[in-house]
Amino acid sequence: MAVETGGYRNPDTVTGDKGKAIGALQIHRGVVEDVNRLSGTHYSWAGMTNRADARRVCELYLKHYAKGKSPEEAARIWNGGPNANTKSRRHLTDAYWAKVNRHLSPELAKN
């Protein structure tokens, strides 16, 4: 959240990516659809302005796509999708990872 909307007074109401991402975690519609398909849940994209629901969707998404991955890999996947950590796509999330890395504790950043 610090990277996605940390500078906003009310991050739960933020829209980004030209209206395609919403809430404190800037969740796209496809992420919600993916989580619902994978987890059998019924979250709505509009509901991602609810911080508790947004966190749960993020947790479920990363539990599936970033299980066993490093914090760096998980951040890249969150920002760029399930294949963002592949060698040919990592460069697309370099700037995002740099922002996330600045917010991590030194112990997590090393992993």
Protein Blocks (a to p, Z undefined) as FASTA:
>chain_A
ZZmmmmpfblmlpceehhiagcjkopafklmmmmmmmnopacdfklmmpmklmmmmmmmm
mmmmmgoiafklmmmmmmnojklmpmklmmmmmmmmmmmmmmpcfklmmZZ
